[in-house]
């Protein structure tokens, strides 16, 4: 009976998503509190953007509250507090989360963090504020994680923060936030990434999700232009590519199979679907070939300065600024419609490298096919 109910809800959600796609109905919000970051990740350049930005121009708490009021009036269901390292702005992040949950406790608040600034008091504050899902990046053993994240001590910060969070939930008698470990797989950690599973389980994490590294190709960046504006994505490799070779890609598929087979012996929930949905060609070429973009139609992406972006991967194409224009006059305005038109016609070439599309952009038929394939075959695409 539960399986039938789950399938029914799955299909209902897919149909709702198609309706929202057609109507361009916002249901999610991605709020970049700051671009500044305490890491210097090998697969991401947002920290470089943060170094160039003027922190005095970042929105203060009152502006963010005003923004939230407008978003909630549009019945936004999920709000993600994002960065850079958003804990650099503790003056904004924690009171803003409290404000969101006070205004509507049913809104889901997501909070990704690298844990560098997540001390014991901050852990308590986040739990009290009402974060629903807290995402922690962890990519491998101490040497590998610190190297990937470009900061000595990053690994130890994660483990220490997990202790603080679990203890805070226990002491405050709260079931949330769900503590989710995000492990980004690339050529930098392919040999040993799975070693983190028993570690994070021991420290009390609830879920671990394996994802693939994103990498926008310079050719597609140069061949993309909307109204004369070129994208400036921050998932750009510094130096050599972090994508897998074919040999490494088949190794990854083998490891995913072994992880699923051994998942029952762990108490922690293990999610492999984001890797299962990728073929060997996807993994080695970095080409995702998203047929449609739901993300730019249902997610409101706002940068640290109040600019509503067409897509957070295309941060310099601005729809409008919430400091000066009400959100109701920004969403689906002329700039937005132009962006959606270019995307629908396949003119935004960076969409072909968009790793965000793996779990955000499958069409109704693709979603149904994936679910059926994974359930019936019990394995991912191109898995031997």
N, C-alpha and C positions, 0 to 999 in steps of 0.2 A: 504493500500500500504506500509506504514512504517513497519507494522508487518511482511509482506512478505519479505521485504528487511532485516529486523533484523534476521529473521530465516535463510535467505540465507547466510548472513554474518557469522552467528553462525556456520552453517554447513561448510562453506569455512574454517573458523578458525580451526575447528576440523580436517579437512582433512590435512591442512598445518601442524598441530601439529603432526599428524601421520607420515607425510613425514619427518619432522624434527627428530622424534624419530628414524626412521630407519637410517637416514643419520648422526645422532648425530650432528646436526647443532646447534651451540650456538646462541641464540637470546637474552638471558638475562645475566646480570652480577650482582653478589652480592659482594660488596667490603666492607670487614670488616676493617674500618679505625683504630679501636682500640678495644681490649677486655675490657679495663677499663670502669667502669660504676659508675655513681653517685647514683644508686639505689642498693638495695640488695633484689631483688624480691624473693618471696616465691616459685615461680614455675620455676625459672631459676637460673642457677649457673654460668652464664658467668662472673658475677662480681668476682667470686672466681678465675676464670681463669685469669681475668685481674689483680688481685692482685699479681699473681705469674709471670706474664709476664714482660719482660724488655722493658720499654717504649723507651729506646734508640735504640732498634732493630726494632721499627715500621718504616714502609716506610715513607720517606719524600715526599713532594709535587712533586718533579721532577720525582721520581720513579713512583708515581701514574699517573702522566701525560703520562709517557712512556707506562704504562700499558693501559691507556685509548686509546692511539693512536693505539695500536695493536688490542684492542677490536673493536674499530670503523672500523678498516680495515676489520674486519670479519662481518661487518654490524649488530652489536649488536643493538637491538631496545630499550631495557630498561636497565638502570643502577640504582641499588639501593645502596645508601650510608648508610652503616650499622655500628652497634657497638654491644656491649657495648653502651656507650654514645658517639657517634661520635663528639658531640660538645665539648668534651674535646680537640679535635684536630681541633679547628677552623682555625688554620694555614693551614690546609689541606682541610677540608670539603668545605668551601665556595668558595675559589679560584678554587678547583677542579670542583665544579658544574659549575662555570662560564666558565671554560675551556671546559667542555663537551658541553655545549650549544653553545659556540662559534664555536667549531669544527663541530657540527651538531645539529642545533636547533630542528630537528625532533626526536631526541633521547629523550625518556621519562626518567626523573630523579625522582626517588622515594626517600623520606627521612623520615625514622621513627625517632621519638624522644620522650624522657620522659619529655622534657620541663624544666628540672632543670636548664639548662644553657641558655635557650632561652629568653634572655632579649629583650628590645625594639630595640636596635641597631642590634642585631642578626636577629630579625624578618625582619627588613628592608633589611638586607644583603641577607637573604635567598630569599626574594621576588625578589629583584633585580637580584640575580644570575640566577633565572629562574627555580627553583624547580617546577615540574609539580604536584606532589602529596605528601603532607606532612601528615604522619601518626602519630597520637598522642594517647598514651596509657591512657585509663581512665576506671577504673574497678568498680567504685561505689561511694558512698558518702565519705565525707572527711575521716572519721575514717577507713572505709573499704579500700579505695584506699591506704591510707598511710600505713596501716598494710600490705597489699599485696605487695606493692612496697618497703617496708622496709625503708622508709624515711619520717620523719615528715616534713610536708609542701609540699609533692609531689603533693597533690590535688590542693592546692592553686597555685602552680607553673603552673599547666596545665591551669587553668582558666585565670591566668594573661597572659600567653603566647598566648592563644586564642585571647584575647583582642589586644595584640600587633600585631599579624598576620593579623587579620581582619582590623585593623587600617592601617597597612602598605599597604595592598592590595588596600584599598580605596585611600590613599594619593598618592600612586604611580600609581594609575589607572591601576591595573593589575587584570586579572581574575584568575590567578594562583598564588600560588598553590591551588589545591583543598584540603581543610582541612578535613581529614578523621579521625574519632575517632575509635580506635580499642578497643573494650571491650572484654576482655578474661574472659569467664565464667567458674567458678569452684565451688567447695564446699565452697570456701571462700566468695563468693559473690552471691550465687544463690538466696538468699532471697530478695535482693534489687537492683540488677544490673540495672534494667530498670529505676530506678529513675534518671539516668544520662541523659535520652533522652531530657526532657524539659530544662535541665540545659545547655547542649551543643548547643541546638538550640538557646537558648537565647544569648549565647556568639558568635554565628555566624558560627559554623561549618557547612560544606556542607553535610557530609555523616557520618553515624555511621554504623560500621560493627561489628556484634556479632560473636565471634569465640569461640572455645572450647580450654580448657587448654591441652597442650601437656605433655606427661609423659612417658618416656622410662623406661621399666621394667628392673631391674637388671638381671633377668634371660636371657632376650634377648640380653642384652649387653654382658654377659659372653659367650653366645652361638654364638656370631658373631666374625668372624676373617677373614681378607683378607690378604693373604700372611704373616700370623703370627701376623698381627696388629689388635688390638681390638679397637672399637670405644670409644670415650670419649664425648658423647653428653652433652649439657648443660641444656636440659630440664629434669632435674632430681629433684625429690621432696626432699626437706630437711625436714625429719621427716615423718609424716603420709601422705597418699595419698590425692591429691586434686581432685580426680575424684568423680563424683556424685554417690549417692546411687540410687537404682531404683526409690524410691519415689521421690527423687530430680530430676531424669531424666524426669519422667512424668510431674513434676511441670515445668521444663524447657520447655518441648514441649507445655504445656498449655500457658506459658508466651509468647512463640514465636507466637502462634496463636493470642493471644490478641494484641501483638505488631503489627502484620501485619494488623489486623482489625482496629486498631486505627491510623495506619500510615498516613492516608489521612489528619488527623487533624494537622499533623506536616509539616512544610516547609522542614525540613531536610530529606534527602534521607536515608531510613533505609534498611539495607541488612541483611537478616536472613538465606540466603541459606547455609552458612557454618555450621549452626546448623541443618537446615532442612535435610541436606544430611546425617546426622548421625542417626543411629538407637539407641534404648534404650540400646542394648548390647554394641554398640560402646561407648556410653557415660559412662556406668558403668564399662566396662572392659578395656577401653583404647586401644582396638584392632581395627585397621583401615582396615587391610588386603588389602593393595594396590596391585592391580594385576600387575601393571607396574610402573616403575619410569621414568617419563618424566623429572623430575627436574634435575637429574644427567646427563641428555643428552642434555638439552638446556640451563642450567644455569652454568655460570662460577663462582665458589665460590673461593674468594681469601682472605686469612687471613691477619692480620696486618703486617706480615713480608714478604709477597710476595709469600707465598706458595699457589699453586693452589690445592684445596682439591677435593677429589672424590665427597664429599657431605659435606655441612657445619655441618651436624649432625655427620659426621665421619671425624672430622677435623685433626686427626693425620695420615690419609692415604693421602700421598702427591703425586701428579702427577708430580710436578716439581716446580721450583721457578722462577718467572718472573724477578728477579734481575740478574739471571745468564743465563737463557735459554729463547729464544724467545717463545712467546705463541704458534706460529705455530708448534713448536716442542714438545709442551706439550700436547695440545688437541689431543685426540685419540692416544696418545702414548701407549707403552706397559703397563704401570701402569694403565692408564685410561681404556684400553680395558679389563684388568683383573678385574677391579672393576665392570665394566658394566656386564661382564660375571657372576660374583658372584651374582650380584643383580638380573639378569634375571633368574638365577637358583633358586632364593629364599633362598640363603645362608646368606644374610644380614638380620638377624632376627629382628634388630631394625626397619626395614621398617614396621613391623606389628604394631608399635606404633607411626608411623610418622603422626602427626597431619597436617604437611605441605602438606601431600598428599590429604587431603580432597578437596582442591580446585585446586591443581596442578596436581594430578595424575589420575583422572577418565579417563578410556579409552573412545574411540569414542562411543561405545555402552552404556557405563555407563553414559556418559555426555548426550547423546540423551535421555536415559531412565529417568534420573533425571529431565531434562527440561520438558519432556512430562508429567511426574508424577506431578510435581509441578504446571504446567499450568492447566492440566485437573482436578486434585483433589483439587488444591488450598491449599495444606497443605504439611508438611514435612513427612518424613518416621516415622512410629510409632506414629503419632500424632492422638489423639483420637478426 
